[in-house]
Amino acid sequence: MASVNLLLILIITSIGVSFILIRLLLPLLNEILIETCGTATRSMFWIRFTQLMLVISPLLLVIYFTPTDSVHISNHARELKDGLFRILLGDFIALAAIGRVIAKSINTPKPEPVLPASMLAAATEALHQRETHSAQ
């Protein structure tokens, strides 16, 4: 397999895997981003940014690390396996970075502190005594 053919196969595979991921994530991502960003325009920017990251990240790894010298390509199956690994690694890195940013931006209410019953009774009694003393 010529090095150019290998590179083209890996580029096409990379773009295909990225588009599958984009297709799977788009409906959910759209809802989450509209909620967290506040407007459809802001959310559309981040959706496009995410789509670009999911395409560019694996392509960078494939283009940079795929051998283009025919001398180095001796085992075609190994080269395809390594290329697929780079594609999936690139997508994983992009998804991890995007997921981290989205997770940080989601506002979740903090749970109310829970006091044991004995501490709650003591705190209530202390408040009651303070109110009684301040009223006198």
C-alpha positions as CSV (number, residue, x, y, z in Angstrom):
1,M,0.0,0.0,0.0
2,A,1.5,3.3,-1.0
3,S,2.0,5.9,1.7
4,V,-0.3,8.3,-0.1
5,N,-3.1,5.7,-0.2
6,L,-2.6,5.0,3.5
7,L,-2.7,8.7,4.4
8,L,-5.9,9.2,2.3
9,I,-7.6,6.1,3.9
10,L,-6.8,7.4,7.4
11,I,-8.0,11.0,6.6
12,I,-11.3,9.7,5.2
13,T,-11.7,7.4,8.2
14,S,-10.9,10.2,10.6
15,I,-13.5,12.5,9.1
16,G,-16.0,9.7,9.0
17,V,-15.6,8.8,12.7
18,S,-15.7,12.5,13.6
19,F,-19.0,13.0,11.7
20,I,-20.5,10.0,13.4
21,L,-19.6,11.4,16.8
22,I,-21.0,14.8,15.8
23,R,-24.2,13.2,14.7
24,L,-24.6,11.4,18.0
25,L,-23.8,14.4,20.2
26,L,-25.5,17.2,18.3
27,P,-29.1,16.9,19.6
28,L,-28.0,16.6,23.3
29,L,-25.3,19.2,23.0
30,N,-27.7,21.6,21.5
31,E,-30.1,21.4,24.4
32,I,-27.3,21.6,27.0
33,L,-25.6,24.6,25.4
34,I,-28.8,26.6,24.9
35,E,-29.5,26.1,28.6
36,T,-26.0,27.0,29.8
37,C,-25.2,29.7,27.3
38,G,-28.5,31.5,27.5
39,T,-29.0,32.3,23.8
40,A,-29.2,30.3,20.6
41,T,-26.4,32.4,19.0
42,R,-24.0,31.7,21.8
43,S,-24.8,28.0,21.9
44,M,-24.4,27.8,18.1
45,F,-20.9,29.2,18.4
46,W,-19.9,26.5,20.9
47,I,-21.6,23.8,18.8
48,R,-19.6,24.8,15.8
49,F,-16.4,25.0,17.9
50,T,-17.1,21.5,19.2
51,Q,-17.6,20.2,15.7
52,L,-14.4,21.7,14.5
53,M,-12.5,20.3,17.5
54,L,-13.9,16.8,16.8
55,V,-12.7,17.0,13.2
56,I,-9.4,18.8,13.6
57,S,-8.0,17.0,16.7
58,P,-7.9,13.5,15.2
59,L,-6.8,14.8,11.8
60,L,-3.8,16.5,13.4
61,L,-2.7,13.2,15.0
62,V,-3.2,11.3,11.7
63,I,-1.4,13.8,9.5
64,Y,1.5,14.3,11.9
65,F,2.1,10.7,12.9
66,T,1.3,8.7,9.8
67,P,4.5,7.7,8.0
68,T,4.8,9.0,4.5
69,D,8.0,7.2,3.6
70,S,7.3,4.0,1.7
71,V,10.3,2.4,3.3
72,H,8.7,2.6,6.8
73,I,5.4,1.0,5.7
74,S,6.0,-2.7,5.8
75,N,3.0,-4.1,7.6
76,H,-0.2,-2.6,6.2
77,A,-2.5,-4.0,8.9
78,R,-0.3,-2.5,11.6
79,E,-0.3,0.9,9.9
80,L,-4.1,0.9,9.6
81,K,-4.4,-0.2,13.3
82,D,-2.0,2.6,14.4
83,G,-3.9,5.1,12.3
84,L,-7.2,4.1,13.8
85,F,-5.7,4.4,17.2
86,R,-4.6,7.9,16.4
87,I,-8.0,8.8,15.1
88,L,-9.8,7.5,18.2
89,L,-7.2,9.1,20.5
90,G,-7.7,12.5,18.8
91,D,-11.5,12.2,19.2
92,F,-11.1,11.1,22.8
93,I,-8.9,14.1,23.7
94,A,-11.3,16.5,22.0
95,L,-14.3,14.9,23.8
96,A,-12.5,14.9,27.2
97,A,-11.7,18.6,26.8
98,I,-15.2,19.6,25.7
99,G,-16.8,17.5,28.4
100,R,-14.7,19.1,31.1
101,V,-15.7,22.6,30.0
102,I,-19.4,21.7,29.7
103,A,-19.3,20.0,33.1
104,K,-17.8,23.0,34.8
105,S,-20.4,25.3,33.2
106,I,-23.4,23.4,34.4
107,N,-24.9,24.9,37.5
108,T,-26.0,22.3,39.9
109,P,-27.5,23.4,43.2
110,K,-25.4,22.6,46.2
111,P,-27.1,20.3,48.7
112,E,-28.2,21.7,52.0
113,P,-26.0,20.7,54.9
114,V,-27.5,17.9,56.9
115,L,-27.1,18.2,60.7
116,P,-27.7,15.3,63.1
117,A,-30.9,15.5,65.1
118,S,-29.0,16.3,68.3
119,M,-27.1,19.1,66.8
120,L,-30.2,20.5,65.1
121,A,-32.0,20.5,68.5
122,A,-29.1,22.2,70.2
123,A,-28.9,24.9,67.5
124,T,-32.6,25.5,67.7
125,E,-32.4,25.8,71.4
126,A,-29.5,28.3,71.2
127,L,-31.4,30.4,68.7
128,H,-34.5,30.4,70.9
129,Q,-32.4,31.5,73.9
130,R,-30.8,34.2,71.9
131,E,-34.2,35.5,70.8
132,T,-35.5,35.4,74.4
133,H,-32.5,37.4,75.8
134,S,-32.6,40.0,73.0
135,A,-36.4,40.5,73.6
136,Q,-35.8,41.3,77.3
